Amino acid sequence: MPRRTQVWTCIVAALLSVATVAQAQQDDFPPEDNLIIREYVLTAEKFDSFIHGVIAVAAAKNSDVVLARELDEIDSEPAETLADLRAQITGHPRVFEFYQRQGLTADDTVLIPLVAGYAAAATAPDDPILYADRIIPSQVNFMRANSRLMDRLVEAYAVLFATQ
């Protein structure tokens, strides 16, 4: 695997829970889920809102043991389908609330990091077809044009996962 692809794969890993990364690496999302992922439209506004949600969760979890526990529970729950991922977030309303305050839906909360991670990984010049079954050129182009958003998201996740 080329070095740049390895770096983006690490970023994808930082963006997604351990269970989700394992799922993504196995290419086991059902075809209908891959279609939903391919059809999701990333926007700078939604992406920025998601980052703000992550930052808010990270700030709150340090003083809220119940929230911190819910974040830990999410990582241990099934993640075989998008329905599982939606259930993870909606099943933990204290966590989901931070994203809802940013105007995001459960689908946004699940799909933004997935699509961004896959599209960012596909920006590697030596492996542009990485995750080709899950992304489309417009998603990859969005990530190329908005790489600073990805940098900010990685920074936000680093803070969130620092004490988990």
C-alpha positions as CSV (number, residue, x, y, z in Angstrom):
1,M,0.0,0.0,0.0
2,P,1.5,3.4,-1.0
3,R,2.6,5.6,1.9
4,R,0.0,8.3,1.2
5,T,-2.8,5.7,1.2
6,Q,-1.5,4.4,4.5
7,V,-1.7,7.9,6.0
8,W,-5.3,8.4,4.8
9,T,-6.2,4.9,6.0
10,C,-4.9,6.0,9.5
11,I,-7.0,9.1,9.2
12,V,-10.0,7.0,8.3
13,A,-9.3,4.9,11.4
14,A,-9.1,8.1,13.5
15,L,-12.5,9.1,12.1
16,L,-14.4,5.9,12.7
17,S,-14.9,3.7,15.7
18,V,-12.8,0.5,15.9
19,A,-15.8,-1.6,14.9
20,T,-16.7,0.6,12.0
21,V,-13.1,0.5,10.7
22,A,-13.0,-3.2,10.9
23,Q,-16.3,-3.3,9.0
24,A,-15.0,-0.9,6.4
25,Q,-11.8,-2.8,5.9
26,Q,-13.8,-6.1,5.3
27,D,-15.8,-4.4,2.6
28,D,-18.9,-6.0,4.2
29,F,-21.3,-3.1,4.0
30,P,-24.3,-4.4,2.1
31,P,-24.6,-3.1,-1.5
32,E,-27.6,-0.9,-0.5
33,D,-25.5,0.8,2.2
34,N,-22.7,1.4,-0.3
35,L,-25.3,3.1,-2.6
36,I,-26.4,5.4,0.2
37,I,-22.8,6.3,1.0
38,R,-22.2,7.0,-2.7
39,E,-25.2,9.2,-2.9
40,Y,-24.5,11.3,0.2
41,V,-23.6,14.9,-0.7
42,L,-20.9,16.5,1.5
43,T,-21.2,20.2,2.0
44,A,-18.8,22.5,3.8
45,E,-21.6,23.7,6.1
46,K,-22.5,20.2,7.2
47,F,-18.9,19.2,7.5
48,D,-18.2,22.2,9.7
49,S,-21.3,21.5,11.8
50,F,-20.1,17.9,12.3
51,I,-16.7,19.2,13.4
52,H,-18.4,21.5,15.9
53,G,-20.4,18.6,17.2
54,V,-17.2,16.5,17.8
55,I,-15.5,19.4,19.5
56,A,-18.6,19.9,21.8
57,V,-18.7,16.2,22.7
58,A,-15.0,16.2,23.4
59,A,-15.3,19.2,25.7
60,A,-18.3,17.8,27.6
61,K,-17.1,14.2,28.1
62,N,-14.3,15.3,30.4
63,S,-16.8,16.5,33.0
64,D,-19.7,14.2,32.2
65,V,-19.0,10.5,33.2
66,V,-22.3,9.3,31.8
67,L,-21.5,10.9,28.4
68,A,-18.0,9.3,28.5
69,R,-19.6,5.9,29.3
70,E,-22.0,6.3,26.4
71,L,-19.1,7.0,24.1
72,D,-17.3,3.9,25.2
73,E,-20.5,1.8,24.8
74,I,-20.9,3.1,21.2
75,D,-17.6,1.6,20.3
76,S,-18.6,-1.9,21.5
77,E,-22.0,-2.0,19.6
78,P,-22.6,-3.7,16.3
79,A,-21.5,-1.8,13.2
80,E,-22.2,-4.1,10.3
81,T,-24.7,-1.8,8.5
82,L,-25.6,1.8,8.2
83,A,-28.7,0.9,10.3
84,D,-26.4,-0.3,13.0
85,L,-24.4,2.9,12.9
86,R,-27.6,5.0,13.1
87,A,-28.8,2.9,16.0
88,Q,-25.5,3.6,17.8
89,I,-26.0,7.3,17.6
90,T,-29.7,7.4,18.2
91,G,-29.5,4.9,20.9
92,H,-27.3,7.3,22.9
93,P,-29.3,10.5,22.9
94,R,-26.9,12.3,25.1
95,V,-24.2,11.9,22.4
96,F,-26.5,12.5,19.5
97,E,-27.8,15.7,21.1
98,F,-24.5,17.5,20.4
99,Y,-24.9,16.8,16.7
100,Q,-28.6,17.7,16.6
101,R,-27.7,21.1,18.1
102,Q,-25.6,21.6,15.0
103,G,-28.6,20.9,12.8
104,L,-27.4,17.4,11.8
105,T,-29.6,14.3,11.4
106,A,-28.6,10.8,12.4
107,D,-27.7,10.1,8.7
108,D,-25.5,13.2,8.7
109,T,-23.8,12.1,11.9
110,V,-23.1,8.7,10.5
111,L,-22.4,9.5,6.9
112,I,-20.2,12.6,7.1
113,P,-17.2,10.8,8.7
114,L,-17.7,7.7,6.5
115,V,-17.9,9.6,3.2
116,A,-15.2,12.1,4.2
117,G,-12.8,9.2,5.3
118,Y,-13.4,7.2,2.1
119,A,-13.1,10.2,-0.2
120,A,-10.0,11.5,1.6
121,A,-8.4,8.1,1.2
122,A,-9.2,8.1,-2.5
123,T,-7.4,11.4,-3.0
124,A,-4.1,9.5,-2.9
125,P,-2.7,9.9,-6.5
126,D,-1.3,6.4,-6.6
127,D,-4.6,4.7,-5.6
128,P,-7.5,6.9,-6.8
129,I,-9.9,3.9,-6.9
130,L,-9.6,3.1,-3.2
131,Y,-13.2,2.6,-2.0
132,A,-14.5,3.1,-5.5
133,D,-17.6,1.1,-4.6
134,R,-18.5,3.6,-2.0
135,I,-17.6,7.0,-3.3
136,I,-18.0,9.1,-6.4
137,P,-15.7,11.7,-8.0
138,S,-17.7,14.6,-6.6
139,Q,-17.0,13.4,-3.1
140,V,-13.3,13.0,-3.8
141,N,-13.2,16.5,-5.4
142,F,-15.0,17.9,-2.4
143,M,-12.3,16.5,-0.1
144,R,-9.5,17.8,-2.4
145,A,-11.0,21.3,-2.3
146,N,-11.7,21.2,1.4
147,S,-8.7,19.5,2.9
148,R,-8.5,22.0,5.7
149,L,-11.9,20.7,6.9
150,M,-10.4,17.2,7.1
151,D,-7.4,18.6,9.0
152,R,-9.8,20.2,11.5
153,L,-11.8,17.0,11.8
154,V,-8.7,15.0,12.5
155,E,-7.7,17.5,15.2
156,A,-11.2,17.4,16.8
157,Y,-11.1,13.6,16.8
158,A,-7.6,13.6,18.4
159,V,-9.0,15.6,21.3
160,L,-12.1,13.4,21.5
161,F,-10.1,10.2,21.6
162,A,-7.3,11.5,23.7
163,T,-8.9,10.4,27.0
164,Q,-11.0,7.6,25.8
